Amino acid sequence: MLSESLVVLDFETTGLSAAQGDRITEVAVARIEGDRITDRYESLVNCGVRVPAFITQYTGISQRMVDTAPPVAQVMQELGRFIGNTPVVAHNASFDQRFYNTECELAGLPLRDDAFLCSLRLSRRVYPYLRSHSLGELARLLGLASGGTAHRAGADTEVTAGLVLRLAADLKIRHASLTVDARLLRQIMKTPMASVNARLVKLAAG
């Protein structure tokens, strides 16, 4: 069980590289507290760019959908208000943080200085025995509910939120004295995989 609020975030984009001009097409965030989701925000995004056909095929997000969506500056402002100062979690977090900061910079909004927590890195350390740590495989292997279509921001955020809550619960089962918060999750992320168990034992012992 989490001891502090976290915000789980997922972007859908026109490609893989914010540095090369790719932009966001959809965002979803979910606030998780204790053992559940307590709030959500989700929106398609109009960045005034072309959506490649292969992205439409992959995500189902069409040109018409983004052309009629709210403008990116509005969405990023609303997103920033939703997140506030809460630590952010994403699966393969460096990808989402690059897009977050790029869109904030383009919109003239404050960048996020603190690194996003990465549920991919966390899952590799807490569940090293799993053969895959892709979000889809984690959902299948751990029985995480999605309630939506894969590769859409809302559904992927729901799965990632479920993963983080499952991680928190499993950490508490293994070490009841642990306080599962952003600080602990950052420590786990930075610990070499072979040393995680010993590190958790030491942290649990105080």
Legacy VTK file of the C-alpha trace (Angstrom):
# vtk DataFile Version 3.0
C-alpha trace
ASCII
DATASET POLYDATA
POINTS 206 float
0.000 0.000 0.000
1.311 3.439 -0.942
2.050 5.873 1.850
1.834 8.934 -0.419
-0.015 10.018 -3.529
1.537 9.311 -6.941
0.381 10.296 -10.434
0.670 7.731 -13.227
1.066 9.203 -16.728
1.032 7.918 -20.301
1.377 9.745 -23.624
0.511 8.571 -27.110
2.657 10.319 -29.712
3.284 10.719 -33.442
6.627 8.913 -33.126
9.478 7.998 -30.824
11.573 11.170 -30.683
10.506 14.480 -29.192
13.936 15.833 -30.181
13.174 15.129 -33.849
9.810 16.872 -33.823
7.383 14.138 -32.788
4.450 15.423 -30.729
1.840 14.081 -28.351
-1.598 12.999 -29.550
-3.172 11.846 -26.286
-2.480 11.927 -22.550
-3.973 10.194 -19.546
-3.082 10.472 -15.877
-4.403 8.722 -12.791
-3.823 9.672 -9.170
-3.199 6.678 -6.921
-3.447 6.809 -3.142
-3.290 3.949 -0.666
-4.468 0.977 -2.700
-6.652 2.579 -5.392
-7.102 5.160 -8.132
-8.746 8.290 -6.718
-8.827 10.659 -9.718
-8.263 10.695 -13.481
-7.665 13.112 -16.353
-7.598 12.145 -20.035
-7.590 14.062 -23.320
-6.730 13.827 -26.970
-4.348 16.618 -28.004
-4.161 18.903 -31.034
-0.537 19.840 -31.698
-1.272 20.978 -35.250
0.752 18.141 -36.780
0.127 15.233 -39.118
-0.584 11.836 -37.571
1.318 9.161 -39.563
-0.765 6.308 -40.939
1.231 3.714 -39.012
0.440 5.543 -35.740
-3.267 5.491 -36.565
-2.990 1.781 -37.299
-1.090 1.175 -34.037
-3.140 3.353 -31.670
-6.433 3.960 -33.455
-5.901 7.725 -33.107
-6.792 9.387 -36.407
-6.037 12.781 -37.902
-9.646 13.878 -37.423
-9.534 12.920 -33.748
-6.560 15.177 -33.012
-7.727 17.983 -35.311
-10.902 18.328 -33.214
-9.114 17.872 -29.861
-8.238 20.672 -27.396
-5.038 22.612 -28.230
-1.833 21.339 -26.682
-1.207 24.446 -24.537
-4.593 24.020 -22.871
-4.046 20.307 -22.263
-0.568 20.831 -20.807
-1.883 23.521 -18.458
-4.649 21.208 -17.268
-2.174 18.359 -16.945
0.196 20.489 -14.887
-2.623 21.500 -12.536
-3.655 17.863 -12.104
-0.119 16.734 -11.280
0.900 19.681 -9.094
3.926 18.675 -7.013
3.010 14.981 -6.891
5.707 12.498 -7.997
4.993 11.097 -11.476
5.281 7.456 -12.573
5.415 6.198 -16.163
6.333 2.942 -17.875
9.652 3.589 -19.656
9.569 6.952 -17.926
12.375 8.701 -19.812
10.254 8.554 -22.985
7.250 10.236 -21.377
9.329 12.802 -19.510
11.089 13.909 -22.697
7.705 14.533 -24.322
6.330 16.201 -21.189
9.200 18.662 -20.974
9.257 19.298 -24.728
5.556 20.161 -24.775
5.925 22.349 -21.670
8.844 24.183 -23.265
6.906 24.784 -26.483
3.908 26.034 -24.493
6.019 28.270 -22.259
5.184 26.241 -19.139
7.500 25.119 -16.304
9.498 21.962 -16.984
9.534 19.009 -14.620
12.964 18.893 -13.007
12.567 15.788 -10.847
12.899 12.544 -12.799
9.757 10.522 -13.326
9.623 7.207 -11.487
9.902 4.302 -13.932
7.570 1.335 -13.445
9.539 -0.603 -16.086
12.760 -0.380 -14.063
10.866 -1.136 -10.867
9.197 -4.236 -12.301
12.558 -5.582 -13.478
13.863 -5.320 -9.925
10.816 -6.509 -7.991
9.875 -9.271 -10.475
13.214 -10.325 -12.016
11.863 -13.811 -12.754
9.298 -12.588 -15.309
10.357 -13.182 -18.917
9.047 -9.824 -20.149
8.433 -6.440 -18.577
6.502 -4.871 -21.432
3.248 -3.381 -20.188
1.102 -5.842 -22.120
2.996 -8.861 -20.833
2.985 -7.560 -17.266
-0.772 -7.112 -17.485
-1.133 -10.699 -18.650
1.391 -12.276 -16.281
0.266 -10.372 -13.183
-3.431 -10.342 -14.015
-3.696 -6.545 -14.183
-7.001 -5.146 -15.443
-6.968 -2.579 -18.240
-10.595 -1.791 -19.017
-9.706 -0.339 -22.413
-7.768 -0.670 -25.651
-4.016 -1.253 -25.500
-1.841 1.566 -26.893
-4.388 4.184 -25.874
-3.316 6.469 -23.060
-6.270 5.766 -20.792
-5.947 1.988 -20.921
-2.159 2.031 -20.562
-2.399 4.374 -17.588
-4.882 2.047 -15.900
-2.522 -0.908 -16.358
0.483 1.073 -15.123
-1.465 2.264 -12.087
-2.441 -1.329 -11.365
1.198 -2.366 -11.699
2.410 0.294 -9.249
-0.262 -0.661 -6.722
0.653 -4.328 -7.126
4.354 -3.494 -6.648
3.548 -1.564 -3.485
1.411 -4.399 -2.101
4.038 -7.041 -2.882
6.796 -4.966 -1.298
4.712 -4.669 1.872
4.059 -8.426 1.882
7.790 -9.121 1.624
8.837 -6.430 4.111
5.968 -5.188 6.271
8.011 -2.416 7.858
8.790 -0.672 4.561
7.247 2.710 3.858
6.343 2.541 0.170
6.693 6.062 -1.162
8.519 7.877 -3.961
11.743 7.905 -1.977
11.763 4.116 -1.590
10.829 3.561 -5.233
13.710 5.796 -6.359
16.105 3.833 -4.165
14.921 0.571 -5.717
15.258 1.990 -9.240
18.862 3.014 -8.611
19.889 -0.294 -7.046
21.564 -2.876 -9.310
19.190 -5.762 -9.969
21.425 -8.325 -8.252
21.490 -6.225 -5.058
17.800 -5.363 -4.712
16.850 -8.075 -2.200
19.745 -7.230 0.112
18.948 -3.532 -0.192
15.301 -4.091 0.721
16.257 -6.181 3.747
18.566 -3.401 4.935
15.932 -0.709 4.375
13.275 -2.759 6.165
15.573 -3.201 9.124
15.928 0.552 9.386
LINES 1 207
206 0 1 2 3 4 5 6 7 8 9 10 11 12 13 14 15 16 17 18 19 20 21 22 23 24 25 26 27 28 29 30 31 32 33 34 35 36 37 38 39 40 41 42 43 44 45 46 47 48 49 50 51 52 53 54 55 56 57 58 59 60 61 62 63 64 65 66 67 68 69 70 71 72 73 74 75 76 77 78 79 80 81 82 83 84 85 86 87 88 89 90 91 92 93 94 95 96 97 98 99 100 101 102 103 104 105 106 107 108 109 110 111 112 113 114 115 116 117 118 119 120 121 122 123 124 125 126 127 128 129 130 131 132 133 134 135 136 137 138 139 140 141 142 143 144 145 146 147 148 149 150 151 152 153 154 155 156 157 158 159 160 161 162 163 164 165 166 167 168 169 170 171 172 173 174 175 176 177 178 179 180 181 182 183 184 185 186 187 188 189 190 191 192 193 194 195 196 197 198 199 200 201 202 203 204 205
